[in-house]
Amino acid sequence: MANYKFKLGFVGSGNMAQAIVHGVLSSGMATAEDIVMSNTSGVTPIEGITCTTNNAYVTANSEYTVLAVKPQVFKSIAHELRPVQSAAVISIMAGLNSETVANALGVCGNIIRVMPNTPSKVGMGATAIAENRCSGESNSFCRKIFQSVGQTVYVPEKDFDAVTCVSGSGPAYVFYFIKAMTEGGIANGLSPDVAKRLTLATVAGACKLAEISDDDLEVLIDKVCSKGGTTIRAIDTFRKAGMDGIVIDGMTACRKRSEELGKA
């Protein structure tokens, strides 16, 4: 095995990269001394880790490298990352498949494509890991990284555009609904603070109930709705407005955009 200076390297130091580093440090699977990160300023965003402006330094000295830059940025810096010395490269970039990343880096067979989401920042992420040809050791380490910030699932890479429209982009849909619910509370007489607090608690509680209940979602809806009552009026209004179709159409548009990014 190569004599790596760092266990884990990050090309990019944005919010998602920082969330992953905090999870890794909190879980104890690595120390700050085990981690290196590159960014344009060379200033470390997390105390104790090494930071550099040299992207190639990361891929040459890290056993595992996480590509945590935007796809457009990656295409402009890929040549800087060669030769890649890492045992495995973990890509969290949306829209770029493993073959595209491997070709850009001049490597083969050691790319693990991953799709995390922003709740990883609070340890409640949902991360999809693409089935791949990397070693069992590399896959085990990769999964431990993302289990440190939430839940993980393995899926075929061909399903990643669908993953993007569910968990990758999904937090924004939930925030959108939370915003609408809060505004609905305000429109019906609540103060902004009370409307937001009640909405957030309701969404969090409903998610937990849906997670642990043996009932499917339609049954859970029916259990809140009484015939001729208040809740059914809201649900009927949502259905007449075509809310299900609107959500599905939006997610389909999201998936199609993910496909476009992969071809660009």
N, C-alpha and C positions, 0 to 999 in steps of 0.2 A: 504494500500500500504506500502511496505517496506520502511524503512527510509534510502535511499541510500545516500552515501556521494558524489557520482558523477552522473551526468546525462548520460555521455557517456564515455566508456572505450575502449581502443584498446589493443589487444594482438598482438604485433608487431608494429614497428615504421618505416617501410620502406617508399619508395617514395609515394606509393598509400595512405597509412595511413596518411602521412603528408599532401598530397593534400586534402584529405577529411577534416582533421582538419582545414586547412586554409579556406576551403569553408564554413564550419560550423561557424567559427569565423567571417568571413566576412559577412555572412548572418545575424548574430546576434541571431541565434537560440540557441546559447550557448556561455558562456564566457570561458576563459582559466581556471578559477577556477572550471568549471563544468566537466573538461576532465582529465582523467588519462590514461597513456600509459605505457606499459611494454616493456622492451628490455633487452638484456643481459648486457649492460653497466650500466643501471640505469641513464643514462645521458639524459636529455630532449632535443629533437631536435627542440622544439618550445617553445619560451619564455612564461613562466607563467603557463604552464600545469604541473601537477604532473607526475613524472616518477618513475618507480619502476622496480626492477629485479624480483619481485614476481608476476607471472602470476595469481595465485589464488586471489591475492589482487584485481585485476581488476574485475574478475567475481563475487567476493563477495561484491563489493562496488559500482558497476555501474548499473544503471537502464537498460541501453542498452550496450551490449558488441559487438564490431566488431572484428571478427577473421581475422587478416591481416597478416598472416604468410604463408609461402609456405606449400602446402599439406604435403610434406614429414616431415617438422618440426612439423606440427600439430599432426601428428600421434605419434611423440615422446614426446609431451608435454601434450596431452589431459588429461592424468591422473592428471596433476598438476592443472587443471582448476576446478576440482570438489571440493565441490559441487557448481554448478552454481546457483547464486542467482538472476541473471539479469532477468528482465521481458521478454526480448527477446535477442536472439543471432543472430547477422547479420554476415553471412559468405561471404567473398569476395574471398575465396580460389577456384582456378580453379580445376575442375575435381571431387570434392567431393560433392555428393548430400546431401540433407538435412537429409535423414535417416542415412547416414553414420556418419555425424557430430553429430546428436542427440544420436546415439548409443555410440559413443566415449565419449560423455560428460555425458551420463546417464540421459538425459532429453528427453522430448517428447513434440512435438507440438509448441515449441517456437523458431524455427529456421527459419530465413529468408535468403534465398540464393540470393546473388546479384553478378552480373558481371559488374564491372565498366571497364573503359579503361584509358590509360595514358593521353589523352587530358583533363582529369579531372584536371590535374595540372594547366591548363590555363583556367579553367571554361567552357570548351567545351566538356565535357565528354559525352559518350553515355552509359547509365547504364540500364541493364535489371534486373528486380526484379522478382523472381519466385513467382507464385501464391502459397499461403500458408494458414495455419490454425491459424495464429497469430491474435490477436485482431485488430480491426480497428484502435485503438490508436497507437499500435505498428507499423502497416503498414504506417500510416500517418506520424509518426515521421521518419521512415526509408526513405520514399520517399522524405521528406523534406531535409534529409541529402544529398541525391544524386542529388536533384534538385539544391542544392547549388553549385554543380560543373558541371552542364550540364543538359542534357535531360534524362528522365526516361521512360521506358515502362514496363508493366507487361506482362509476358509470362508464359506458362506452364513450369514447371521445366524439363519436358521431352525434351524440345527444347533447353536446355542450351548448349549442345555440339555444336549445330548449331550457337547459339549466340556467342560462343567462336570463331568460325571460321569466323564470320563476324565482330562484333564490338570489341570483346576481343582482338583478334590478328590483326585485320584490320589495326590499325595505322602502323604496320610494313610493310604491303603491300604498303601503301601510301608512306611511307618513301623510300621504295625500288624504286617505280616509280619516285619519286622526284629525287632520286640519278641518275637513268638512264637518265631522261630528262636533268639533269644538265650536266652529262657526254656527252650527245648528243650535247648540246650547245657548250661545250668546244671542242669536236671533229670537230665541224663545224666552229670554229674560234673565239668564244667568250671567254673572260677572265673568270676564275672560279667565280669571284665575280659577274659579270654581269649575267652569266648563272644561278647561284643559285638564285639571286634576281628576275630575270624574271620568273624562274620556280615556285618559291614560290608564287609570286603574281598571276601567271596564275592559279595555283592549287586552291588557296584561292578564287579567283574570280569565277572560274568555279563551285566550290562547292556551293558558294552563289547563283549563277544563277540557278543551278540545284534545289536548295532548294525552291526558290521563283517562279520559272517558272511553268506555267500550262502545258508546253510541256513535253512529256516523253523524256527519254534520247536519244533514236534513232533520234527523231526529232531535239533535240539540236545538235547532231553530224552532221546531214544533213545540219543544218543552218550554220555551220562553213565551210562545204565542198562545193566548187564550182565544177561543172562538168568540168573535165579536168584541175583543178587547183592544188595547192600545197598540201593542207591538205588531199585531197582524196588519194594522192599518199602514204602518211604516213599511213592512215587508211587501205588502201588496203594491204600495207606491213604487218601491224599488223595482219590483218585477215588471210592472206596467211600463216603467221607463226603460226597461231592457238592460238593467245594470249588469246581469250576467254576460250578455253579449258584448257590452261596452268593455268590460274587463278582459274578456277573451280576445276581442279585437285589438286592444292595446298591447296585450302580451304577444300576440302574433306579429304585430308591427315591430315590437322589440326584438323578437327572434329573427325577423327578416333583416333588421339593421345589423344584428350580430353576424349574420351570414354575409352581408355586404362588406363589413369590416374585414372579414376573413379573406375576401377576394381582392380587396383593394391593394 
